[in-house]
């Protein structure tokens, strides 16, 4: 049975990532440390040879793809841009901790002032992901990489990923992500994909050098108790075995 492999890759670090800021839809470059980290990861791990390369339209994603895959042809997927966090962008949890609108967002899911709603963001991302999968299946090419953002990857896998996990458990570190397998019959029947490995494979224990604000707050994406998992337990249900 023919299956398709898609690597969901989070972009490299930015200054905002290092400083613990909510970057959101700000179109910023990779940081010096982010570029260095990606180069080191490329030397240490195998990112594969994808036949198709999709990317968020944001600079940090396109720059990540150029570092990891040189002069590949990139297909921009506009719907995979990171969430617009409105007035919270460029700020840290410490900056916002006394803002009642921020606490409403964290605890109740109220949209950030001048930002996207949870529902609007999820609908945009999921619509684009379905379009990307459709394009891959139509192409007949069996390996692709999609470079996007932390919130985008968490949204995709919480909606379509098997095994089913809490959204926070799909948080990817910069320059890393998850490999999924799409079986056309399963996708057409149930709209689900199998998460089969960390990406690049073997990189799960690499340290997270960013100062991720999601890990600093409680509730919502920031639930620390949901953020720890064992590699053995996490991949126990879906071993990456060749199918006939």
N, C-alpha and C positions, 0 to 999 in steps of 0.2 A: 504494500500500500504506500503510495507516494505521500510524503508529509513535507511540511515547510518549516524551516527554522528561522525564527526572528529574534535578533538580539536587541533588547531594550536597554539603551545606554544613556546614563546621565552624563551631562556635560562636565568638563573640568572645573576646577575651583575658580571663583572670582574673588576680588577683594571683599565684596559683600559677604560671600560665604565664609571667608576667613574671619571677618569681623562680627559674625553672628547676626547679620542684618537680614530682614525679609527683602529679598531682591525682587521677586515677583516679575512683573512685566517690564522692568527697567532693562534696556538693551545695552548691557555692559560687556566689556571684553574679559577674557580670561586674565587672571593675575599672573605675575611672574612665577609664583610658586605653583600655580595651577598648570602652567605650561611645562614646568620642570617635572611635576608629578606625572603628567600624562606621558612624557617622554620616557620616564623611568618605568611606568607600567607597561608601555609598549615593548620595552626591552625585556621585561621579565615575563610577560604573559602573551599568549596567542589570542589575538582578537579576530582571527579567521580571515577569510577572503570573501566577504559578502558580494553577491552579484548585483544587489540593489541597495542603495543607501538613501534613506529618508532622513530629514532633519527638520526640527523646529526652525522657523525663520530667524531666530535670534542669534546674534553674533557669537555668543559663547558656545552654542551648539555647532555652528558651522566651523568655527576655529578648532573645536575638539575633533571633528571629523577630518580636517586637513592634517592635523598632527598624527592621528592614528592611522589614517588610510591614504595619505598623500593626495594625489590629484584625482580622486574618484569623482564621478558625476553625482552631484547631490540633487535630490528631489525635495523641494521645500514643501512641508505640510503645514499650512498656516494654522490649522486648528490645534497643533501641538505646542503652541506658545504657552509659556507659563501663565499662571493665573494672575490677573490684575488685582493686586492687594490694596489699591487705592492709597489712602492716606497713611497706611502702615508701611509702605515701601521705603526702604532706606533706613528703617529704624530697627532697633533691637528689642527683645522682650523687656529688658531693663528700662528702655526709653518709654515703653508703653504701659508698664505694669500698673500705673495709677490712672490709666484712661479707662473709664467705664465702658466705652464702645469697644475697646480692645478685649476686655474681659467678657463682654457679650459675645464677641466673635469666638473666643476660645471655648467658652462654656456652653453657649447656646447655638453657635453656628450662624449668628447674625452677620450679614455681609459687611465687610469693611467699608467705611465711608468712601464713596466714589470708586468702589471696587466691584468685582464680579460676585454674583451669588454662588453658593455651592452648586445649585442646580444648573445654572447657566454654564458654569465652568465644566461640570461633568458632561453635560449634553454636548458641548463643543468638542471636548476631547474624545468622547466615545464615538461621535459621528465621524470624526477624522480618522480614528483608529480603524473603524469598520471599512472606510474607504481605502486605507493603506493595505489592509489585509486583502480586500477585493482586488486591488491592483497587483499584489504579489501573486495571488492565485491565478489571475489571468495571464500573468507573464510566463508562468511555468518555471520560473527560477526559484530554486529551493532554499537559498540562504540570503537573508537581508538583515540590515542593521537599521535601527530607528534611534536617532539621537534626540533626546528631549530633556525634560526637567524632572526634578524630584516629585513635585505634585502631580505632574502628568503621568508618570510611570505608576505612582501609587493609585491614581484614579483608574487607569487601564486595568491593572491587575486585580484591584478590588472588585471590578465589574465583570471581568472575563476570565480571571485566572483560576486554575485548579492546581493544587489544593486551595480551597477557599480560606483566606486569612483575613485578619483585621487589616485595615488600610495601612496602619503604621508599620506592619511587618513587611511591607513592600517598599520601605524606604531604602533607596540606593545611595551609596557613597559616590562622590565625584569620580568620574572616569570608570565607573563600574555599573553593573545593573543585573539583569536577569535574561536568561535564554528561555524562549517559549517555543513549543512545538504546536503547529496548526495541522490538524488532520481534517481535510476538507469535509468529510461526512459528518464529523462531530461538530465542526464549526457551523455547517449549514443547518444541522438539526438543533443544536443547543446554544450556539454562539459562545462556546467556551474554548479555552486554549490550555495546554498543559505547561506549567512552569517546571522546567527540567534541570536547570543548573543556575548557579551564579555566573555572571559574565564580567570579565573573562574567567573561564573555569580555573578554579584553584585560588581565586583572589579574595575569598570571603573573609579571611583573617587579616587582610591588609588593614592597617590603622586608618581611621577616618580623620583626616587632618583638618577638616573644616570645623567651624564652630556653629553647628546647625541649630538655629533657633527652635526648630521643632522639638528638639530633645530637651529644651530648657523650660518648657511650659507644661502645665498639667491640663488634661482634658483634650478632646479633639485629636489632632495629629500629635500632640505633645505628650501623650501618655507614656511615661517612662516604663511602667510595668509591662506594657505591650511591646517594648522595643528590644527585648532580649530573647534570643532563641538559639537553640543548639543546631549546628550544621547537620549533625546526624539526624535529629528529629525533623528538621525542616525539609530535607530532601528524601526522607524515608519513603514517602508515598510515590515518588516519581523519579525512578532511576533512568538515566539517559541511555537506553538500550536501542540498538539498531532494530528497525522493524523490517520485516520482509515485504 
